[in-house]
Amino acid sequence: MIYYKPAEHELEAASNSYLMSLLAVMAGLPFPIINLLATAVFYLANRHRTYFVRWHCTQALVSQLLFWWTVGLLFGDVELTSFYFAYLFTVVLFNVVDLVATVVSAVQVRKGKQIEWYVYGGLTDLICKP
């Protein structure tokens, strides 16, 4: 990404793209899919904004989509077995990592720093063009 000095409202909107999933967790904790839906709605609402805002909204959405896709591929439907508890542990671990990465990204983007997540950043570059 070419160096670009975003305006204050762009910093806020880009930062909010990451925080959207956290707010959704607080509102709909029993239904984790709400994170994905909230991030998708925020993306749709901001997809015509500046490239900086669109890029961060896209990366937040890609991270949510790939997270759920990976969890679905790895674990699918399970019964109440030891595998289920391993699944539960892994989901909690993934969510903690996602929470930390989301908060760090939101804070850094709000400060005007360009944050590119490993894997997601490259995919975002392919999807979101200036």
Backbone atoms as SQL, in Angstrom:
CREATE TABLE atoms (id INTEGER PRIMARY KEY, chain TEXT, resi INTEGER, resn TEXT, atom TEXT, x REAL, y REAL, z REAL);
INSERT INTO atoms VALUES
  (1, 'A', 1, 'MET', 'N', 0.848, -1.178, 0.000),
  (2, 'A', 1, 'MET', 'CA', 0.000, 0.000, 0.000),
  (3, 'A', 1, 'MET', 'C', 0.887, 1.232, 0.000),
  (4, 'A', 2, 'ILE', 'N', 0.636, 2.144, -0.899),
  (5, 'A', 2, 'ILE', 'CA', 1.389, 3.392, -0.984),
  (6, 'A', 2, 'ILE', 'C', 1.069, 4.224, 0.245),
  (7, 'A', 3, 'TYR', 'N', 2.096, 4.943, 0.765),
  (8, 'A', 3, 'TYR', 'CA', 1.874, 5.742, 1.968),
  (9, 'A', 3, 'TYR', 'C', 0.792, 6.776, 1.702),
  (10, 'A', 4, 'TYR', 'N', -0.146, 6.837, 2.609),
  (11, 'A', 4, 'TYR', 'CA', -1.295, 7.724, 2.480),
  (12, 'A', 4, 'TYR', 'C', -1.646, 8.216, 3.866),
  (13, 'A', 5, 'LYS', 'N', -1.852, 9.498, 4.034),
  (14, 'A', 5, 'LYS', 'CA', -2.212, 10.076, 5.321),
  (15, 'A', 5, 'LYS', 'C', -3.727, 10.226, 5.369),
  (16, 'A', 6, 'PRO', 'N', -4.417, 9.255, 6.012),
  (17, 'A', 6, 'PRO', 'CA', -5.882, 9.316, 6.062),
  (18, 'A', 6, 'PRO', 'C', -6.377, 10.425, 6.992),
  (19, 'A', 7, 'ALA', 'N', -7.549, 10.934, 6.679),
  (20, 'A', 7, 'ALA', 'CA', -8.194, 11.941, 7.524),
  (21, 'A', 7, 'ALA', 'C', -8.723, 11.279, 8.792),
  (22, 'A', 8, 'GLU', 'N', -9.042, 12.085, 9.770),
  (23, 'A', 8, 'GLU', 'CA', -9.511, 11.585, 11.069),
  (24, 'A', 8, 'GLU', 'C', -10.740, 10.692, 10.934),
  (25, 'A', 9, 'HIS', 'N', -11.714, 11.092, 10.105),
  (26, 'A', 9, 'HIS', 'CA', -12.919, 10.268, 9.950),
  (27, 'A', 9, 'HIS', 'C', -12.605, 8.932, 9.271),
  (28, 'A', 10, 'GLU', 'N', -11.579, 8.891, 8.417),
  (29, 'A', 10, 'GLU', 'CA', -11.178, 7.633, 7.789),
  (30, 'A', 10, 'GLU', 'C', -10.532, 6.707, 8.816),
  (31, 'A', 11, 'LEU', 'N', -9.709, 7.269, 9.704),
  (32, 'A', 11, 'LEU', 'CA', -9.088, 6.472, 10.759),
  (33, 'A', 11, 'LEU', 'C', -10.147, 5.823, 11.634),
  (34, 'A', 12, 'GLU', 'N', -11.156, 6.599, 11.972),
  (35, 'A', 12, 'GLU', 'CA', -12.228, 6.079, 12.817),
  (36, 'A', 12, 'GLU', 'C', -13.010, 4.977, 12.115),
  (37, 'A', 13, 'ALA', 'N', -13.371, 5.194, 10.861),
  (38, 'A', 13, 'ALA', 'CA', -14.149, 4.188, 10.125),
  (39, 'A', 13, 'ALA', 'C', -13.343, 2.903, 9.923),
  (40, 'A', 14, 'ALA', 'N', -12.065, 3.021, 9.579),
  (41, 'A', 14, 'ALA', 'CA', -11.224, 1.835, 9.382),
  (42, 'A', 14, 'ALA', 'C', -11.055, 1.071, 10.691),
  (43, 'A', 15, 'SER', 'N', -10.849, 1.782, 11.779),
  (44, 'A', 15, 'SER', 'CA', -10.713, 1.152, 13.090),
  (45, 'A', 15, 'SER', 'C', -12.009, 0.459, 13.495),
  (46, 'A', 16, 'ASN', 'N', -13.118, 1.089, 13.205),
  (47, 'A', 16, 'ASN', 'CA', -14.416, 0.511, 13.551),
  (48, 'A', 16, 'ASN', 'C', -14.708, -0.777, 12.792),
  (49, 'A', 17, 'SER', 'N', -14.091, -0.955, 11.623),
  (50, 'A', 17, 'SER', 'CA', -14.315, -2.196, 10.873),
  (51, 'A', 17, 'SER', 'C', -13.851, -3.412, 11.671),
  (52, 'A', 18, 'TYR', 'N', -12.809, -3.249, 12.472),
  (53, 'A', 18, 'TYR', 'CA', -12.331, -4.343, 13.320),
  (54, 'A', 18, 'TYR', 'C', -13.181, -4.466, 14.583),
  (55, 'A', 19, 'LEU', 'N', -13.571, -3.337, 15.130),
  (56, 'A', 19, 'LEU', 'CA', -14.333, -3.355, 16.372),
  (57, 'A', 19, 'LEU', 'C', -15.744, -3.888, 16.199),
  (58, 'A', 20, 'MET', 'N', -16.241, -3.888, 14.967),
  (59, 'A', 20, 'MET', 'CA', -17.597, -4.350, 14.701),
  (60, 'A', 20, 'MET', 'C', -17.799, -5.774, 15.196),
  (61, 'A', 21, 'SER', 'N', -16.827, -6.643, 14.955),
  (62, 'A', 21, 'SER', 'CA', -16.986, -8.037, 15.384),
  (63, 'A', 21, 'SER', 'C', -16.961, -8.145, 16.902),
  (64, 'A', 22, 'LEU', 'N', -16.204, -7.273, 17.564),
  (65, 'A', 22, 'LEU', 'CA', -16.174, -7.301, 19.028),
  (66, 'A', 22, 'LEU', 'C', -17.505, -6.845, 19.620),
  (67, 'A', 23, 'LEU', 'N', -18.091, -5.822, 19.036),
  (68, 'A', 23, 'LEU', 'CA', -19.395, -5.360, 19.502),
  (69, 'A', 23, 'LEU', 'C', -20.460, -6.438, 19.283),
  (70, 'A', 24, 'ALA', 'N', -20.346, -7.127, 18.176),
  (71, 'A', 24, 'ALA', 'CA', -21.305, -8.197, 17.897),
  (72, 'A', 24, 'ALA', 'C', -21.160, -9.333, 18.902),
  (73, 'A', 25, 'VAL', 'N', -19.932, -9.624, 19.325),
  (74, 'A', 25, 'VAL', 'CA', -19.724, -10.675, 20.333),
  (75, 'A', 25, 'VAL', 'C', -20.442, -10.305, 21.622),
  (76, 'A', 26, 'MET', 'N', -20.310, -9.053, 22.030),
  (77, 'A', 26, 'MET', 'CA', -20.965, -8.608, 23.271),
  (78, 'A', 26, 'MET', 'C', -22.488, -8.670, 23.149),
  (79, 'A', 27, 'ALA', 'N', -22.994, -8.359, 21.975),
  (80, 'A', 27, 'ALA', 'CA', -24.448, -8.343, 21.787),
  (81, 'A', 27, 'ALA', 'C', -25.029, -9.736, 21.584),
  (82, 'A', 28, 'GLY', 'N', -24.281, -10.613, 20.924),
  (83, 'A', 28, 'GLY', 'CA', -24.846, -11.911, 20.576),
  (84, 'A', 28, 'GLY', 'C', -23.943, -13.071, 20.919),
  (85, 'A', 29, 'LEU', 'N', -23.374, -13.046, 22.114),
  (86, 'A', 29, 'LEU', 'CA', -22.407, -14.056, 22.522),
  (87, 'A', 29, 'LEU', 'C', -22.852, -15.494, 22.257),
  (88, 'A', 30, 'PRO', 'N', -24.100, -15.855, 22.504),
  (89, 'A', 30, 'PRO', 'CA', -24.464, -17.250, 22.238),
  (90, 'A', 30, 'PRO', 'C', -24.465, -17.607, 20.752),
  (91, 'A', 31, 'PHE', 'N', -24.448, -16.613, 19.878),
  (92, 'A', 31, 'PHE', 'CA', -24.525, -16.843, 18.439),
  (93, 'A', 31, 'PHE', 'C', -23.300, -16.247, 17.748),
  (94, 'A', 32, 'PRO', 'N', -22.172, -16.984, 17.695),
  (95, 'A', 32, 'PRO', 'CA', -20.931, -16.438, 17.142),
  (96, 'A', 32, 'PRO', 'C', -21.023, -15.992, 15.685),
  (97, 'A', 33, 'ILE', 'N', -21.990, -16.499, 14.938),
  (98, 'A', 33, 'ILE', 'CA', -22.131, -16.101, 13.541),
  (99, 'A', 33, 'ILE', 'C', -22.455, -14.611, 13.426),
  (100, 'A', 34, 'ILE', 'N', -22.937, -14.022, 14.514),
  (101, 'A', 34, 'ILE', 'CA', -23.266, -12.594, 14.509),
  (102, 'A', 34, 'ILE', 'C', -22.021, -11.760, 14.199),
  (103, 'A', 35, 'ASN', 'N', -20.829, -12.221, 14.623),
  (104, 'A', 35, 'ASN', 'CA', -19.584, -11.506, 14.293),
  (105, 'A', 35, 'ASN', 'C', -19.449, -11.350, 12.784),
  (106, 'A', 36, 'LEU', 'N', -19.644, -12.444, 12.086),
  (107, 'A', 36, 'LEU', 'CA', -19.527, -12.432, 10.632),
  (108, 'A', 36, 'LEU', 'C', -20.580, -11.521, 10.012),
  (109, 'A', 37, 'LEU', 'N', -21.815, -11.626, 10.467),
  (110, 'A', 37, 'LEU', 'CA', -22.893, -10.799, 9.919),
  (111, 'A', 37, 'LEU', 'C', -22.656, -9.312, 10.176),
  (112, 'A', 38, 'ALA', 'N', -22.231, -8.971, 11.380),
  (113, 'A', 38, 'ALA', 'CA', -21.981, -7.563, 11.716),
  (114, 'A', 38, 'ALA', 'C', -20.844, -6.996, 10.868),
  (115, 'A', 39, 'THR', 'N', -19.783, -7.772, 10.703),
  (116, 'A', 39, 'THR', 'CA', -18.658, -7.314, 9.892),
  (117, 'A', 39, 'THR', 'C', -19.087, -7.170, 8.435),
  (118, 'A', 40, 'ALA', 'N', -19.907, -8.085, 7.939),
  (119, 'A', 40, 'ALA', 'CA', -20.395, -8.007, 6.561),
  (120, 'A', 40, 'ALA', 'C', -21.277, -6.776, 6.358),
  (121, 'A', 41, 'VAL', 'N', -22.156, -6.497, 7.298),
  (122, 'A', 41, 'VAL', 'CA', -23.020, -5.311, 7.196),
  (123, 'A', 41, 'VAL', 'C', -22.170, -4.041, 7.219),
  (124, 'A', 42, 'PHE', 'N', -21.173, -3.993, 8.108),
  (125, 'A', 42, 'PHE', 'CA', -20.299, -2.820, 8.175),
  (126, 'A', 42, 'PHE', 'C', -19.527, -2.659, 6.865),
  (127, 'A', 43, 'TYR', 'N', -19.054, -3.770, 6.315),
  (128, 'A', 43, 'TYR', 'CA', -18.359, -3.727, 5.023),
  (129, 'A', 43, 'TYR', 'C', -19.285, -3.156, 3.942),
  (130, 'A', 44, 'LEU', 'N', -20.505, -3.681, 3.858),
  (131, 'A', 44, 'LEU', 'CA', -21.444, -3.216, 2.835),
  (132, 'A', 44, 'LEU', 'C', -21.757, -1.735, 2.987),
  (133, 'A', 45, 'ALA', 'N', -21.848, -1.269, 4.221),
  (134, 'A', 45, 'ALA', 'CA', -22.147, 0.138, 4.466),
  (135, 'A', 45, 'ALA', 'C', -20.983, 1.054, 4.106),
  (136, 'A', 46, 'ASN', 'N', -19.760, 0.514, 4.084),
  (137, 'A', 46, 'ASN', 'CA', -18.580, 1.346, 3.855),
  (138, 'A', 46, 'ASN', 'C', -17.811, 1.009, 2.579),
  (139, 'A', 47, 'ARG', 'N', -18.360, 0.194, 1.720),
  (140, 'A', 47, 'ARG', 'CA', -17.617, -0.267, 0.548),
  (141, 'A', 47, 'ARG', 'C', -17.381, 0.819, -0.500),
  (142, 'A', 48, 'HIS', 'N', -18.041, 1.954, -0.397),
  (143, 'A', 48, 'HIS', 'CA', -17.849, 3.036, -1.364),
  (144, 'A', 48, 'HIS', 'C', -17.063, 4.205, -0.767),
  (145, 'A', 49, 'ARG', 'N', -16.474, 3.991, 0.403),
  (146, 'A', 49, 'ARG', 'CA', -15.686, 5.047, 1.042),
  (147, 'A', 49, 'ARG', 'C', -14.279, 5.065, 0.431),
  (148, 'A', 50, 'THR', 'N', -13.361, 5.786, 1.052),
  (149, 'A', 50, 'THR', 'CA', -12.006, 5.878, 0.515),
  (150, 'A', 50, 'THR', 'C', -11.333, 4.509, 0.521),
  (151, 'A', 51, 'TYR', 'N', -10.272, 4.391, -0.268),
  (152, 'A', 51, 'TYR', 'CA', -9.556, 3.122, -0.379),
  (153, 'A', 51, 'TYR', 'C', -9.068, 2.640, 0.983),
  (154, 'A', 52, 'PHE', 'N', -8.552, 3.534, 1.818),
  (155, 'A', 52, 'PHE', 'CA', -8.059, 3.168, 3.147),
  (156, 'A', 52, 'PHE', 'C', -9.156, 2.504, 3.964),
  (157, 'A', 53, 'VAL', 'N', -10.333, 3.096, 3.998),
  (158, 'A', 53, 'VAL', 'CA', -11.457, 2.546, 4.760),
  (159, 'A', 53, 'VAL', 'C', -11.907, 1.227, 4.138),
  (160, 'A', 54, 'ARG', 'N', -12.072, 1.199, 2.823),
  (161, 'A', 54, 'ARG', 'CA', -12.496, -0.028, 2.134),
  (162, 'A', 54, 'ARG', 'C', -11.513, -1.168, 2.378),
  (163, 'A', 55, 'TRP', 'N', -10.216, -0.853, 2.327),
  (164, 'A', 55, 'TRP', 'CA', -9.196, -1.890, 2.506),
  (165, 'A', 55, 'TRP', 'C', -9.319, -2.538, 3.883),
  (166, 'A', 56, 'HIS', 'N', -9.457, -1.737, 4.923),
  (167, 'A', 56, 'HIS', 'CA', -9.545, -2.296, 6.271),
  (168, 'A', 56, 'HIS', 'C', -10.883, -2.998, 6.516),
  (169, 'A', 57, 'CYS', 'N', -11.957, -2.482, 5.947),
  (170, 'A', 57, 'CYS', 'CA', -13.243, -3.185, 6.043),
  (171, 'A', 57, 'CYS', 'C', -13.155, -4.534, 5.334),
  (172, 'A', 58, 'THR', 'N', -12.488, -4.568, 4.183),
  (173, 'A', 58, 'THR', 'CA', -12.333, -5.812, 3.434),
  (174, 'A', 58, 'THR', 'C', -11.482, -6.808, 4.209),
  (175, 'A', 59, 'GLN', 'N', -10.360, -6.345, 4.790),
  (176, 'A', 59, 'GLN', 'CA', -9.507, -7.259, 5.555),
  (177, 'A', 59, 'GLN', 'C', -10.253, -7.827, 6.758),
  (178, 'A', 60, 'ALA', 'N', -11.015, -7.004, 7.458),
  (179, 'A', 60, 'ALA', 'CA', -11.792, -7.487, 8.602),
  (180, 'A', 60, 'ALA', 'C', -12.800, -8.544, 8.153),
  (181, 'A', 61, 'LEU', 'N', -13.449, -8.313, 7.004),
  (182, 'A', 61, 'LEU', 'CA', -14.421, -9.278, 6.485),
  (183, 'A', 61, 'LEU', 'C', -13.738, -10.573, 6.046),
  (184, 'A', 62, 'VAL', 'N', -12.618, -10.459, 5.339),
  (185, 'A', 62, 'VAL', 'CA', -11.890, -11.652, 4.896),
  (186, 'A', 62, 'VAL', 'C', -11.459, -12.477, 6.105),
  (187, 'A', 63, 'SER', 'N', -10.992, -11.816, 7.149),
  (188, 'A', 63, 'SER', 'CA', -10.549, -12.560, 8.330),
  (189, 'A', 63, 'SER', 'C', -11.713, -13.312, 8.963),
  (190, 'A', 64, 'GLN', 'N', -12.892, -12.704, 9.024),
  (191, 'A', 64, 'GLN', 'CA', -14.068, -13.382, 9.580),
  (192, 'A', 64, 'GLN', 'C', -14.488, -14.558, 8.708),
  (193, 'A', 65, 'LEU', 'N', -14.513, -14.358, 7.390),
  (194, 'A', 65, 'LEU', 'CA', -14.913, -15.431, 6.475),
  (195, 'A', 65, 'LEU', 'C', -13.950, -16.608, 6.555),
  (196, 'A', 66, 'LEU', 'N', -12.660, -16.336, 6.527),
  (197, 'A', 66, 'LEU', 'CA', -11.686, -17.417, 6.565),
  (198, 'A', 66, 'LEU', 'C', -11.652, -18.103, 7.921),
  (199, 'A', 67, 'PHE', 'N', -11.871, -17.341, 8.982),
  (200, 'A', 67, 'PHE', 'CA', -11.902, -17.953, 10.310),
  (201, 'A', 67, 'PHE', 'C', -13.029, -18.984, 10.388),
  (202, 'A', 68, 'TRP', 'N', -14.239, -18.608, 9.983),
  (203, 'A', 68, 'TRP', 'CA', -15.378, -19.530, 10.062),
  (204, 'A', 68, 'TRP', 'C', -15.255, -20.680, 9.080),
  (205, 'A', 69, 'TRP', 'N', -14.712, -20.404, 7.916),
  (206, 'A', 69, 'TRP', 'CA', -14.517, -21.456, 6.935),
  (207, 'A', 69, 'TRP', 'C', -13.528, -22.494, 7.472),
  (208, 'A', 70, 'THR', 'N', -12.424, -22.028, 8.049),
  (209, 'A', 70, 'THR', 'CA', -11.416, -22.933, 8.606),
  (210, 'A', 70, 'THR', 'C', -11.990, -23.755, 9.750),
  (211, 'A', 71, 'VAL', 'N', -12.691, -23.121, 10.657),
  (212, 'A', 71, 'VAL', 'CA', -13.301, -23.849, 11.775),
  (213, 'A', 71, 'VAL', 'C', -14.271, -24.899, 11.246),
  (214, 'A', 72, 'GLY', 'N', -15.075, -24.539, 10.266),
  (215, 'A', 72, 'GLY', 'CA', -16.017, -25.501, 9.677),
  (216, 'A', 72, 'GLY', 'C', -15.318, -26.673, 9.006),
  (217, 'A', 73, 'LEU', 'N', -14.239, -26.401, 8.288),
  (218, 'A', 73, 'LEU', 'CA', -13.496, -27.474, 7.617),
  (219, 'A', 73, 'LEU', 'C', -12.796, -28.393, 8.615),
  (220, 'A', 74, 'LEU', 'N', -12.222, -27.801, 9.642),
  (221, 'A', 74, 'LEU', 'CA', -11.456, -28.595, 10.606),
  (222, 'A', 74, 'LEU', 'C', -12.331, -29.437, 11.523),
  (223, 'A', 75, 'PHE', 'N', -13.487, -28.892, 11.890),
  (224, 'A', 75, 'PHE', 'CA', -14.224, -29.549, 12.963),
  (225, 'A', 75, 'PHE', 'C', -15.611, -30.043, 12.597),
  (226, 'A', 76, 'GLY', 'N', -16.336, -29.363, 11.753),
  (227, 'A', 76, 'GLY', 'CA', -17.677, -29.809, 11.362),
  (228, 'A', 76, 'GLY', 'C', -18.569, -30.119, 12.560),
  (229, 'A', 77, 'ASP', 'N', -19.532, -31.012, 12.377),
  (230, 'A', 77, 'ASP', 'CA', -20.449, -31.414, 13.451),
  (231, 'A', 77, 'ASP', 'C', -19.773, -32.447, 14.358),
  (232, 'A', 78, 'VAL', 'N', -19.944, -32.271, 15.660),
  (233, 'A', 78, 'VAL', 'CA', -19.325, -33.199, 16.622),
  (234, 'A', 78, 'VAL', 'C', -20.329, -33.562, 17.702),
  (235, 'A', 79, 'GLU', 'N', -20.111, -34.716, 18.345),
  (236, 'A', 79, 'GLU', 'CA', -20.928, -35.147, 19.475),
  (237, 'A', 79, 'GLU', 'C', -20.194, -34.796, 20.760),
  (238, 'A', 80, 'LEU', 'N', -20.828, -35.014, 21.887),
  (239, 'A', 80, 'LEU', 'CA', -20.218, -34.710, 23.174),
  (240, 'A', 80, 'LEU', 'C', -19.209, -35.813, 23.523),
  (241, 'A', 81, 'THR', 'N', -17.992, -35.657, 22.998),
  (242, 'A', 81, 'THR', 'CA', -16.913, -36.618, 23.208),
  (243, 'A', 81, 'THR', 'C', -15.656, -35.839, 23.586),
  (244, 'A', 82, 'SER', 'N', -14.554, -36.554, 23.744),
  (245, 'A', 82, 'SER', 'CA', -13.289, -35.862, 24.022),
  (246, 'A', 82, 'SER', 'C', -12.904, -34.980, 22.842),
  (247, 'A', 83, 'PHE', 'N', -13.279, -35.404, 21.631),
  (248, 'A', 83, 'PHE', 'CA', -13.034, -34.574, 20.462),
  (249, 'A', 83, 'PHE', 'C', -13.805, -33.262, 20.568),
  (250, 'A', 84, 'TYR', 'N', -15.023, -33.332, 21.084),
  (251, 'A', 84, 'TYR', 'CA', -15.826, -32.121, 21.274),
  (252, 'A', 84, 'TYR', 'C', -15.113, -31.147, 22.203),
  (253, 'A', 85, 'PHE', 'N', -14.542, -31.645, 23.292),
  (254, 'A', 85, 'PHE', 'CA', -13.849, -30.762, 24.228),
  (255, 'A', 85, 'PHE', 'C', -12.572, -30.184, 23.619),
  (256, 'A', 86, 'ALA', 'N', -11.899, -30.959, 22.793),
  (257, 'A', 86, 'ALA', 'CA', -10.733, -30.433, 22.073),
  (258, 'A', 86, 'ALA', 'C', -11.180, -29.327, 21.110),
  (259, 'A', 87, 'TYR', 'N', -12.308, -29.561, 20.449),
  (260, 'A', 87, 'TYR', 'CA', -12.896, -28.558, 19.561),
  (261, 'A', 87, 'TYR', 'C', -13.230, -27.282, 20.332),
  (262, 'A', 88, 'LEU', 'N', -13.874, -27.453, 21.466),
  (263, 'A', 88, 'LEU', 'CA', -14.246, -26.309, 22.283),
  (264, 'A', 88, 'LEU', 'C', -13.011, -25.511, 22.706),
  (265, 'A', 89, 'PHE', 'N', -11.975, -26.213, 23.128),
  (266, 'A', 89, 'PHE', 'CA', -10.734, -25.552, 23.517),
  (267, 'A', 89, 'PHE', 'C', -10.144, -24.776, 22.339),
  (268, 'A', 90, 'THR', 'N', -10.135, -25.399, 21.170),
  (269, 'A', 90, 'THR', 'CA', -9.575, -24.760, 19.988),
  (270, 'A', 90, 'THR', 'C', -10.370, -23.518, 19.592),
  (271, 'A', 91, 'VAL', 'N', -11.687, -23.616, 19.642),
  (272, 'A', 91, 'VAL', 'CA', -12.521, -22.460, 19.309),
  (273, 'A', 91, 'VAL', 'C', -12.250, -21.309, 20.277),
  (274, 'A', 92, 'VAL', 'N', -12.157, -21.624, 21.559),
  (275, 'A', 92, 'VAL', 'CA', -11.857, -20.583, 22.547),
  (276, 'A', 92, 'VAL', 'C', -10.487, -19.973, 22.255),
  (277, 'A', 93, 'LEU', 'N', -9.496, -20.819, 21.969),
  (278, 'A', 93, 'LEU', 'CA', -8.156, -20.331, 21.650),
  (279, 'A', 93, 'LEU', 'C', -8.177, -19.437, 20.416),
  (280, 'A', 94, 'PHE', 'N', -8.857, -19.886, 19.339),
  (281, 'A', 94, 'PHE', 'CA', -8.951, -19.079, 18.124),
  (282, 'A', 94, 'PHE', 'C', -9.634, -17.742, 18.405),
  (283, 'A', 95, 'ASN', 'N', -10.679, -17.766, 19.203),
  (284, 'A', 95, 'ASN', 'CA', -11.390, -16.530, 19.513),
  (285, 'A', 95, 'ASN', 'C', -10.543, -15.573, 20.344),
  (286, 'A', 96, 'VAL', 'N', -9.743, -16.107, 21.257),
  (287, 'A', 96, 'VAL', 'CA', -8.850, -15.244, 22.046),
  (288, 'A', 96, 'VAL', 'C', -7.806, -14.608, 21.136),
  (289, 'A', 97, 'VAL', 'N', -7.217, -15.406, 20.247),
  (290, 'A', 97, 'VAL', 'CA', -6.239, -14.870, 19.297),
  (291, 'A', 97, 'VAL', 'C', -6.903, -13.828, 18.402),
  (292, 'A', 98, 'ASP', 'N', -8.099, -14.121, 17.912),
  (293, 'A', 98, 'ASP', 'CA', -8.836, -13.187, 17.073),
  (294, 'A', 98, 'ASP', 'C', -9.152, -11.901, 17.834),
  (295, 'A', 99, 'LEU', 'N', -9.545, -12.021, 19.093),
  (296, 'A', 99, 'LEU', 'CA', -9.847, -10.854, 19.920),
  (297, 'A', 99, 'LEU', 'C', -8.615, -9.969, 20.080),
  (298, 'A', 100, 'VAL', 'N', -7.490, -10.566, 20.420),
  (299, 'A', 100, 'VAL', 'CA', -6.257, -9.792, 20.607),
  (300, 'A', 100, 'VAL', 'C', -5.845, -9.115, 19.299),
  (301, 'A', 101, 'ALA', 'N', -5.852, -9.872, 18.199),
  (302, 'A', 101, 'ALA', 'CA', -5.472, -9.305, 16.905),
  (303, 'A', 101, 'ALA', 'C', -6.425, -8.183, 16.491),
  (304, 'A', 102, 'THR', 'N', -7.700, -8.348, 16.769),
  (305, 'A', 102, 'THR', 'CA', -8.690, -7.336, 16.418),
  (306, 'A', 102, 'THR', 'C', -8.474, -6.050, 17.199),
  (307, 'A', 103, 'VAL', 'N', -8.258, -6.163, 18.506),
  (308, 'A', 103, 'VAL', 'CA', -8.051, -4.972, 19.337),
  (309, 'A', 103, 'VAL', 'C', -6.763, -4.258, 18.937),
  (310, 'A', 104, 'VAL', 'N', -5.685, -5.024, 18.767),
  (311, 'A', 104, 'VAL', 'CA', -4.411, -4.420, 18.366),
  (312, 'A', 104, 'VAL', 'C', -4.560, -3.726, 17.013),
  (313, 'A', 105, 'SER', 'N', -5.221, -4.369, 16.066),
  (314, 'A', 105, 'SER', 'CA', -5.422, -3.769, 14.745),
  (315, 'A', 105, 'SER', 'C', -6.252, -2.498, 14.825),
  (316, 'A', 106, 'ALA', 'N', -7.327, -2.540, 15.582),
  (317, 'A', 106, 'ALA', 'CA', -8.191, -1.360, 15.713),
  (318, 'A', 106, 'ALA', 'C', -7.422, -0.183, 16.303),
  (319, 'A', 107, 'VAL', 'N', -6.639, -0.433, 17.333),
  (320, 'A', 107, 'VAL', 'CA', -5.867, 0.644, 17.979),
  (321, 'A', 107, 'VAL', 'C', -4.810, 1.194, 17.025),
  (322, 'A', 108, 'GLN', 'N', -4.074, 0.311, 16.361),
  (323, 'A', 108, 'GLN', 'CA', -3.017, 0.757, 15.458),
  (324, 'A', 108, 'GLN', 'C', -3.572, 1.497, 14.238),
  (325, 'A', 109, 'VAL', 'N', -4.666, 0.999, 13.682),
  (326, 'A', 109, 'VAL', 'CA', -5.272, 1.666, 12.533),
  (327, 'A', 109, 'VAL', 'C', -5.816, 3.028, 12.944),
  (328, 'A', 110, 'ARG', 'N', -6.369, 3.119, 14.147),
  (329, 'A', 110, 'ARG', 'CA', -6.881, 4.414, 14.636),
  (330, 'A', 110, 'ARG', 'C', -5.761, 5.433, 14.767),
  (331, 'A', 111, 'LYS', 'N', -4.536, 4.949, 15.021),
  (332, 'A', 111, 'LYS', 'CA', -3.360, 5.826, 15.109),
  (333, 'A', 111, 'LYS', 'C', -2.808, 6.174, 13.736),
  (334, 'A', 112, 'GLY', 'N', -3.387, 5.586, 12.684),
  (335, 'A', 112, 'GLY', 'CA', -2.952, 5.882, 11.326),
  (336, 'A', 112, 'GLY', 'C', -1.921, 4.923, 10.780),
  (337, 'A', 113, 'LYS', 'N', -1.651, 3.837, 11.477),
  (338, 'A', 113, 'LYS', 'CA', -0.666, 2.859, 11.010),
  (339, 'A', 113, 'LYS', 'C', -1.345, 1.819, 10.132),
  (340, 'A', 114, 'GLN', 'N', -0.663, 1.406, 9.083),
  (341, 'A', 114, 'GLN', 'CA', -1.174, 0.382, 8.184),
  (342, 'A', 114, 'GLN', 'C', -0.850, -0.989, 8.780),
  (343, 'A', 115, 'ILE', 'N', -1.859, -1.746, 9.106),
  (344, 'A', 115, 'ILE', 'CA', -1.694, -3.080, 9.677),
  (345, 'A', 115, 'ILE', 'C', -2.151, -4.087, 8.636),
  (346, 'A', 116, 'GLU', 'N', -1.277, -5.022, 8.293),
  (347, 'A', 116, 'GLU', 'CA', -1.644, -6.094, 7.370),
  (348, 'A', 116, 'GLU', 'C', -1.467, -7.418, 8.084),
  (349, 'A', 117, 'TRP', 'N', -2.542, -8.145, 8.259),
  (350, 'A', 117, 'TRP', 'CA', -2.492, -9.454, 8.901),
  (351, 'A', 117, 'TRP', 'C', -1.861, -10.446, 7.941),
  (352, 'A', 118, 'TYR', 'N', -1.104, -11.367, 8.490),
  (353, 'A', 118, 'TYR', 'CA', -0.491, -12.429, 7.705),
  (354, 'A', 118, 'TYR', 'C', -1.610, -13.199, 7.001),
  (355, 'A', 119, 'VAL', 'N', -1.466, -13.478, 5.762),
  (356, 'A', 119, 'VAL', 'CA', -2.411, -14.157, 4.871),
  (357, 'A', 119, 'VAL', 'C', -3.569, -13.229, 4.496),
  (358, 'A', 120, 'TYR', 'N', -4.282, -12.672, 5.474),
  (359, 'A', 120, 'TYR', 'CA', -5.437, -11.828, 5.173),
  (360, 'A', 120, 'TYR', 'C', -5.044, -10.578, 4.389),
  (361, 'A', 121, 'GLY', 'N', -3.895, -10.001, 4.700),
  (362, 'A', 121, 'GLY', 'CA', -3.448, -8.794, 4.012),
  (363, 'A', 121, 'GLY', 'C', -3.252, -9.028, 2.525),
  (364, 'A', 122, 'GLY', 'N', -2.593, -10.144, 2.179),
  (365, 'A', 122, 'GLY', 'CA', -2.392, -10.480, 0.769),
  (366, 'A', 122, 'GLY', 'C', -3.700, -10.728, 0.038),
  (367, 'A', 123, 'LEU', 'N', -4.614, -11.436, 0.695),
  (368, 'A', 123, 'LEU', 'CA', -5.933, -11.674, 0.084),
  (369, 'A', 123, 'LEU', 'C', -6.706, -10.365, -0.074),
  (370, 'A', 124, 'THR', 'N', -6.575, -9.496, 0.904),
  (371, 'A', 124, 'THR', 'CA', -7.254, -8.204, 0.845),
  (372, 'A', 124, 'THR', 'C', -6.726, -7.388, -0.338),
  (373, 'A', 125, 'ASP', 'N', -5.400, -7.411, -0.568),
  (374, 'A', 125, 'ASP', 'CA', -4.817, -6.708, -1.702),
  (375, 'A', 125, 'ASP', 'C', -5.374, -7.223, -3.033),
  (376, 'A', 126, 'LEU', 'N', -5.628, -8.530, -3.112),
  (377, 'A', 126, 'LEU', 'CA', -6.181, -9.098, -4.334),
  (378, 'A', 126, 'LEU', 'C', -7.638, -8.691, -4.560),
  (379, 'A', 127, 'ILE', 'N', -8.392, -8.545, -3.463),
  (380, 'A', 127, 'ILE', 'CA', -9.821, -8.235, -3.545),
  (381, 'A', 127, 'ILE', 'C', -10.085, -6.743, -3.681),
  (382, 'A', 128, 'CYS', 'N', -9.394, -5.943, -2.902),
  (383, 'A', 128, 'CYS', 'CA', -9.676, -4.501, -2.789),
  (384, 'A', 128, 'CYS', 'C', -8.641, -3.718, -3.594),
  (385, 'A', 129, 'LYS', 'N', -9.068, -3.111, -4.656),
  (386, 'A', 129, 'LYS', 'CA', -8.182, -2.332, -5.535),
  (387, 'A', 129, 'LYS', 'C', -8.383, -0.834, -5.293),
  (388, 'A', 130, 'PRO', 'N', -7.287, -0.053, -5.427),
  (389, 'A', 130, 'PRO', 'CA', -7.427, 1.418, -5.228),
  (390, 'A', 130, 'PRO', 'C', -8.257, 2.064, -6.314);
